[in-house]
Amino acid sequence: MSSYVLGFKDIDKTKLMAVGGKGANLGELCKIEGIRVPDGFCISTEAFKKIIGETPALNELLDQLSLLKVEDRDKIGELSGEIRRVIEGKAIPEDITEEITRFLSRLGEKNAYAVRSSATAEDLPAASFAGQQDTYLNIIGKKAILKHICKCWASLFTERAVTYRLQNGFDHHKVHLSVVVQKMVCPQSSGILFTADPVTSNRNVLSIDASYGLGEALVSGLVNADNYKVRNSKVIDKKIPAKKLAIYALKDGGTKEQEIEPERQNRQVLTDEQILQLERMGRKIEEHFSSPQDIEWCLAEDTFYIVQSRPITTLYPIPEANDQGNHVYLSVGHQQMMTDPMKPLGLSLWQLTTARPMYRAGGRLFVDVTQQLASPASRKVLLAAMGQHDPLLKDALMTIIARGDFIKSLPDDKQAQRSGKNNKSVSSVGSEAPIKNNPTIVSDLIKRSQTSIEELKQNIQTKSGLDLFNFILEDIQQLKKILFDPQSSGVFMAAMNASSWINEKMNKWLGERNVADTLSQSVPNNITSEMGLALLDVADVIRPYPEVIDYLQHVKEDNFLNELVKFDGGREAREAVNAYLNKYGMRCVGEIDITKPRWSEKPTTLVPMILSNIKNFEPNAGSRKFEQGLRVALKKEQELLDRLKQLPDGEQKVKETKRMIDLIRNFSGYREYPKYGIVNRYFIYKQALMKEAEQLVQADVIHEREDIFYLTFEEFRDVVRSNKLENKIIRKRKAEYKLYEKLTPPRVITSDGEIIAGEYKRENIPAEAYAGLPVSSGVIEGRARVILNMEDADLKYGDILVTSFTDPSWTPLFISIKGLVTEVGGLMTHGAVIAREYGLPTVVGVENATKLIKDGQRIRINGTEGYVEIL
């Protein structure tokens, strides 16, 4: 068998590197019984490599191309144009031409052919590369075919293809091109079949696009197409637009556009019988490839032909259930303000820490709420919690409930009610013990947590090997006791309930909305807001020393603290930063993932924020900011009580209101403490585990310490026990993580893979505004700063921060801003709590905010009604 030209019958998935994704898939399709594929052959990547290898000028141009970045558009255009000219001008070597001729004479040289590119990085599970290289249709005659093979090779270097590879980190030298030469089918109609609904991701709904003539018209967006949705051999939806144009093949080669006669324009392209026939073929192909497929088909003389099948790469993976029943999963990341993927060690440790089973998908965690939705009693508890937490989650769940047939409802008996109480909701809302209004409760809880952490620091020092893993597992039980102590959750639930009561009653009695936001400013014992203010104090220490400031402006390495002592004021600066890190250094963005670098490990993260505080604030701004918030809150309290006195039953109303305000002020600061306790412990575990990783590096079991992040806690323990690990596991997990980074996790996903997006009720919202959830009241205008990574934050005082999500580590940035917009969040998530305490108008849960709002635009945010306007 030749290494340059392979017939479809000789190709299967093992030949991917020889014939590319498209070629390998065509070879596989030929092996499926009952699936007809127009015959053809592939010119292998060996031929392409030979052409490149024999042309030194091409290798030089490729080296230059590899040095470019996506931004270098002009240079990409210039170099890629030059590479295409060289390839198209080159004659195909004689031995390759002879083999092509032999195949053509066997298939019929006078036939029309489609000549299509098939790259080795194309139609892969992780990247489709769809439409990146070129396709030529209805090519007739050997000379024309050879010319278009060269054109296909050259199309690997269109600007579009080069830019796509740069964006996705593919090496130009390592992506090779095969060319598919396939007999043309001149179809009456053609189209695309998705074996999972591309809009909702539902794996049980198949979607078919169909138009007259060749499929190229549809792919290029030139014509309208019918769309049919099929589920379980039943057509459940049809959209039949007017189809005015089609592209047909010409007898002597090439294609032409043709108008469709009026009586056919609004007619269904496929009959219902043909639609169901296609569904059966689609499911057969999907089963063969073991994943949802995007399939190109055409219909000629009432026979269906398949001309391509590739995996659908955009679908979010489904959490794995233990049975075949229907399930509804909620994203944990949307509640923890961490929608990025987590590495396996981070996922497994978080799973060990939480109270209920969790399911993994796409590097994120989900909880199964099917049982809670099935019982009317527990459903009510869950919906109430989600309504408080994130209205989009609640609305998505209501959509599923409204369908009636997805989840079978249980009878509302005592058993169901019990399951509602015992099955702790996804957020921290459970059954709380009633709490006395006594501020010492909070200081006692904090003291208990601190004592426990100090004991852990002492005891873990003596542990190593398997003892360490057993010790951490025992300590996690201790952590869970602290976390799920009814008194602990009772404290912040009392504050939440008091806030709801205040907002409802003050609106009813005094016509004032969201009053609790003002009353929550500068409450005591809020570890996260104290962290933001403490960084202002660090700036105060450094401000008098110009040499230190100048040095910090050029810092790149994380060991910069050791160098500081060389400068005037450097010792004081280092002490201030170290004291800050001793208290807050275990924090970082995405801190529920133990594998993320902490501030203590990467102190350069803090430098831009310290410099920003020096630039934007006067000395002593931290205490001034806290006192100002306190004054505003106390003034509001007095004003409310004075006005209530004037009302009927004024004394009683004052008494009740004062009790609720005290609950807010005494208890709402504690809301942030449990998470601080978790990340504190996590950092102690991490430091001990990294010593074990170091031992594994010394023993040549792993290449670098960070490799252990790609193992679960249990797997890591086994590796320490056996001192053995297959390296391909780490390689595979790293590749999976890269893929997960590109996925957007859904708030709600079902066992069908359907993604349900909630919607806001748009009352009181201007037509052009973007809706969200109001979590901290007030209206503010300013410059939008769209920031995706905290390290990139260059904020001026008074900017409005727009980002995907904020966890506690973002708090030091809140000092400089006057408003906040996030894509993810709820009433009691960290960003919302701190925003209220700092008095920042805030709207969270604004879908795609970081794409819809452009950096530098002037915007208005309404934190009272919950919307954002572009000015």
Secondary structure by P-SEA (a helix, b strand, c coil): ccccccccccccccccccccaaaaaaaaaaacccccccccccccaaaaaaaaaacaaaaaaaaaaaaccccaaaaaaaaaaaaaaaaaaccccaaaaaaaaaaaaaacccbbbbbbbbccccccccccccccbbbbcccccaaaaaaaaaaaaaccccaaaaaaaaaaccccccbbbbbbbbbbbbccbbbbbbccccccccccbbbbbbbcccccccccccbbbbbbbbccccccccccccccbbbbbccccbbbbbbccccccccccccaaaaaaaaaaaaaaaaaacccccccccccccbbbbcccccccccccccccccccbbbbbbccccccccccccaaaaaaaaaaccbbbbbccccccccaaaaaacaaaaaaaaaaaaaccaaaaaaaaaaaaaccccccccccaaaaaaaaacccccccccccccccccaaaaaaaaaaaaaaaaaaaaaccccaaaaaaaaaaaaaaaaaaaacaaaaaaaaaaaaaaaaaaaaaaaacccccccccccccccccaaaaaaaaaaaaaaaacccaaaaaaaaaccccccccccccccaaaaaaaaaaaaaaaccccccccccccccccccccccaaaaaaaaaaccccaaaaaaaaaaaaaaaaaaaaaaaaaaaccaaaaaaaaaaaaaaaaaacccccccaaaaaaaaaaaaaaaaaaaaaaaaaacccccccccccccaaaaaaaaacccccaaaaaaaaaaaaaaaabbbbcccccccbbbbbbcccccccccbbbbbbcbbbbbcbbbbbcccccccccccbbbbbccccccccccccccccbbbbcccccccaaaaaaaaaccccccccccccccccccccccccccccccccc
